[in-house]
Every structure is written in C-alpha cells, then in structure tokens.
C-alpha cells in the first residue's frame, strides 16, 4: 500500500508540473491514481464517494475529470454498476479503423445506429438518464466555445445511448463514437467562435429529447435520423 501511495504521489507531482491549471491537475490526479492502483481492463474503480476522499477533490471536479477520461477512452461508466477501466490498445485499433472510414461512411453508420438507440431510449430510459440527456442538451446550448459545445454534444448523444438501458449497446456506442471522433476530428472549419443562437442542432436536440421524454419511440427514431441528416448536410456543405 505504501509503495502504491508513493508511486501515486510521484506521478501526481509530475503531472502537476506539466499541467498548471486546476482542471488539468484534477485529470492528472485521477489518471495517476488509476495507474498507481494497478487497475486492469474491466476492473471497477472505487465509488465517487471514495474517490472524493482519496483524491481530496470535490464532486463537481471529480465528475469533470471522469468525463475527460471517459472521452479519452481510459474508462467507461454504467449507471448502477460503476466506473470501469477500459481495455488497452483500443486507441490503436480505433485509429486503424478510422483510417479506413470516410466521413460519408461514418454518416451512413450513424444513420444505422443512433436512431435505433433513440428509439430504445424512448422505451427504456430512466428518469435519471433522461435528466442527464437534458442537462447535456442545455449545456450545449449555453456553450461559450465550439470546443465546449462539441464536448456537451458528445455527452448528449452518449446520454441517449445510456438511456437505452442496455450495457452492450452502450459499450458498442462508446467504441463507435471513438471512431467517429477520430474520423471527424479537425475536419470542420468554424466561421464563428461559438455556436450562434440559430445553430440548428439546438432545436434538433430539443425534438429528440422531447420524443424520448414523451416515450414516443417512432418520433425519437425520426428525430434522431433527421438530426444526423442535418449534421451531414452541414458537414459536406462546409467542406
């Protein structure tokens, strides 16, 4: 135990030197904790309550750090089951797959997968899952930069997948989404510093969320399909 604590402290100190900002320090601390704890793929991390104590971090900071590691593919989470360490080498596999994908084929894949997830979310979504979906939707609308918008947009779509209440579908979505980010990353040129109030995804997200909350699978399916089609139109128009 003492060896693990020393290892964790050393790694955290090194990360702190490289990352001066508070949020980056929180992310570095969580990364170092996972590495020092000798966690293996599939291992469950301690509860949020225990991590708050271990890392001397408040709940909001911890959740932001967990969100960052989840987006990076280091962990994955399932409501009611906990937070788990992701498998090694997945990033390389995603990079190999992303090199074989084009934006057109990525959109085709999204049209196959995400409307079906929205339909399942309308049938099975819990109140808490729907609340997370709405929170991400509202945060995307309030984003001050495109980077913030894209992070919240990502969380919105993941919340829809999570609301399907199917751990296999959620795991597949996470892998699918990692490829999507690799394919689309850096390809869109923005004309403004942040989304404008007229950004069409806002209303599209509203329609998806409303259909899921109304328990209307058909409307949720169509709303998500329309949204992906709109994203495609903007992507190729801007390209």
N, C-alpha and C positions, 0 to 999 in steps of 0.2 A: 504493500500500500504506500509506504513512504517513497519507494522508488517511483511509483506511478505519479504521486503528488509532485515530486521533484521534476520529473520529466514534463508534467503538465505545466508547472511553473516556468520552466525554462523555455518551453515552446511558446507559452503565452507572452513571456517577456520579449522574445524575439519578434513575434508578430506585432506587439505593441510598438516596437521601434520602427517597423515598416509601415504601420497603419496609424497615423496620428489621430484621426477622427474618432469620436465616441462610438459611432455605429460600427465602423470597421474594427475597432477593438473588440466589440461585443461578438462580432462574427469570428474574429481570430480566436477569441477565448473559447467559443463553442467548438470550433474546428480542433483546437489544441486538446480540449477535453476528450473529444471522441478519439483522437489519435493516441493520447496518453492512456486512455482506458482500455486499449487493445480490443476495441469492439470489432466484430466481424460482420460481413454482409448478412443481413437478416436478424442481427441482434437488436433487441429493443432497448432504447435509451431510457434513462430514469424519467419519471414523470416531470411535468413542468414545475410542480411544486418543489421537487427535489433539486432540479436544475437551477432554480432560482437561488436556493441556498448554496449549492455547490459553487456556482459562478458569481455569487453576490451581485445579482442582476435583477432588475425589476421585471414584472411580467411583460410589459409592453416591449422592452428592449429584447427580452428573450424571444418573443414571438417574431420580431423583425429579423433576428438572427436566424431563427429556424426557417423563416420564409426564404431568406437568402440562400441557405444551404440546400433547401429543397429545390429552388430554381437551378442551382448548380448541379443537381443530381447526386449530392452526397448523402441525402436522407430522403425518406418518404414517410408520409403520415396517413393514419387512418383513424377517424373519429371512433372512440370507444375501444380502440385496440392499442394506440400509442404511436410513438415515433421510432422508425427503424432505420438502420444503416443500409444504404444502397450497395449493390454489388460492385466489385472493382472491374475496371476495364470497360465499363459501359460507355464511357465517353468516347473511347476509340471506336467502339462498334457503331455508335451513333454517327461519328464523323465519317466512317466508311460508308454507311448507308446514305448519309446526307449528300455525299459526293455523287451518288447515283440518282438522286432525286432532282427534278426541276421544279420551279415554282408552280407550273401548270399541274404537274402530277401531285404536288403537295396539296393544292386546292381540291383536286379530284378526291384525294384521300380524306380530306377534311369533310367534304360533302357526303362521303360514305359513313364516316364515324360520328361526327359531332351532332348532327340532327337526331341520330338514334340515341345518343346519350341524353339529349334534352328531353326526348320522349320518355326515357326511363326515369329521368329526374322528376318529371311531372307525376309519374305513377308512385315513385318510392321516396321522394325527397322528404327528409325530416324537417321540422321547423328550424332546427339549428343550422342545417345545411343550407336551407333557403335563406336564412338570415346572413350567412357568410357570403352567399351569392349576391344578395342585395348590398351588403357592405362594400364588396369589391366593385360592384357596378357604380355605386355612389362615389367611391374614392376615385375611380377612373374619371368620372365627370369633373371632379374637383382638382384633378392633377395640374400641377403648375408647369410641368415639362413633359415632353414626349416620353422621356425615359420613365417617369412616374406613371404616365398613362399606360405604357406598354406593360409595366410590372403589374398594375391593377387589372388590366385586360387579361393578362395571363392568369391571374388569380380568379377572375370571374369565370373563365372557361373551365378552369380546374374545379371550381366550386360546383359547376353544373355536372361535371363528371362525378364528383364526390357525392352529389345528391342522388345519383343512380343507385346508391347503396349496394354496390357490387364491387368487391375488392379486386376482382380480376379485371373488370372494365376500367377501374381507376388506375390500376397498375399499367395496363396497356395504354391508357391515355397518357400517363406520365412519360412512357417511353416514346410514344407517338409525338408528344409535344416537344420532347427534347430534339427530335429530328426536325420538327417544324421550325424551332428556333434556329437551328443550325442552317437550315435552308434559307430562311427569310432574313436572318441577321445581317444588318448593314445594307440591305438592298433597296430600302425605301428612302428617298430624299424628301425631307420635310421643308415646306415653304414657310412655316411659322415655327416659333419657339415652343409652342404648346398647342394642344387641340383647341380649335375655336368652338364657340357655343353651338355652332351649326354642324359640328362633326357628326356624320350620320350614324356612327356606331352607338352614340348615346341612346337615340331613340330605338335602335335595333336591339340593344341590350335590354332596354325597358320592356319591349314586347316579349322577348324571350323570358325574362324574369316573371312578367305578369302571367304568361301562359303556364309556366311551371307552378307558380303560386296558386293559380286557379285550378290546378290539377287537370289541365287540358292537354293530353299527350299529343294529339294531332296538331293543335295550334303551336305547341312548343317545337315540334318537329319542323313545321313550316317556317316558324320564326327564325330558328337557327339556320335552316337551309337558305333562307333569304339573306340573313346576315353574312354567311360565308360567301354567297354570290356577290354581295355588295363589296366585301373585302377584296374579292377577286377583281371586280371592276376597277376599284381604286388602285390596286396594286399594278395592274397592267396599263391603266391609263397614265399613272405617274411614271411608269417605266418607259 
